[in-house]
Amino acid sequence: MPQPKYITDIGKITAIPSEERKQLMQITDKFVFRVNDYYLNLIHWDDPDDPIRKLVIPNKGELLEYGRWDASDEDTNYVVPGCQHKYRTTALLIVSEVCGAYCRYCFRKRLFRNDVKEAVPDMEPGLDYISRHKEISNVLLTGGDSLILGTPKIRAILERLRQLEHVNIIRFGSKLPVFNPMRIYEDEALLQTISEFSTAEKRIYIMAHINHPREITAEARRAFEALHQAGAVVVNQTPILKGINDDPAVLGELLDKLSTAGVTPYYFFINRPVAGNCDFVLPLEQAYRITEEAKALTSGLGKRIRLSMSHTSGKIEILAIEDGKAYLKYHQSRDGDYGKFMVLDCPKTAAWFDDLPGSEQYWSKPHKKRADIVSVNELEDLRPVAEHSRITG
């Protein structure tokens, strides 16, 4: 099957009426647009509320006043250019600023601004930092989409990390298994590389981002199988998104399809309060109810999912929301408060941890690890963006 063609000009998508395309261009002037023809063919164009369409086609709500560019203050986690170290045993390498397509809800859409350079072509400072910090046992390659890198670049990073005895797990954050599955199952060199570096002692994990069961096509299943045969473990995480998957039946079907394809359901996330994301936001109580009703429709395999918020202070698991109270626990913690249990009032409109009265007593504002890192939240809000055509590797 030929590799899909990429489109970065919304004006070229003729399935969208001409007048609507003109209106959408003012959105793509602020928030970059990119998609491919394979994924566009999954859209039911006669349905204005089609969830696949909403995932990648801009919406007017993106221009509403809402949120921050960096809602989780990731700028405070950088230890060297391109490398974040928020949790003691985990390091992130920002290896790419390009994706197979750009999700409209993306929590790192700041990376696609012309004035933001968090992804760096030279990984050596990050790799050197990891080599000197023996407490780091797992490394997440992310961005952008880490599997969009050229295979030689991926091999070079894996070779370097596998030289570090204390690094046990390497993870790739990627939506390519559903955005462009052919890139995976048709690239024998990529699969051979994964097979070589994912061993019985030290596995490679693919952290897939599959938001809707219709993304799991025959091609996607073929990509999952190719990754499994290469020795990778594939897991999935998705935010719960208004208008896309905020239906227990849809999420239950997603959990079932993932489980039958051998992809482990990992996280359901609360959508971060990021600029441009207003139309996707759900109240915490509603997201919790949807999650529990979806879990009731699936097997124990699907019930492994955790509902969490990726907050500045850590990953906060939502255990229950009952009678106006939110029962929460730190599943990961920036400050080492793993397992801390919290009970807070939960207003009906609360959509994020900061919206819960009293939440401020459980965390403090972070301090930057590097003074030379500029927060995108301090930059001008409206800055035209352009497509990043360069793909490292």
Secondary structure by P-SEA (a helix, b strand, c coil): cccbbbbccccccccccaaaaaaaccccccbbbbbcaaaaaacccccccccccccccccccccccccccccccccccccccccccccccbbbbcccccccccccccccccccccccccccccaaaaaaaaaacccccbbbbcccccccccaaaaaaaaaaaaacccccbbbbbccccccccccccccaaaaaaaaaaccccbbbbbbccccccccccaaaaaaaaaaaaabbbbbbcccccccccccaaaaaaaaaaaaaaccccccccccccccccccccccaaaaaaaaaaaaaacccccccbbbbbbccccccccccccccbbbbbcccccccccbbbbbbbbccccccccccccccccccbbbbcccccccccccccbbbbcccccccc
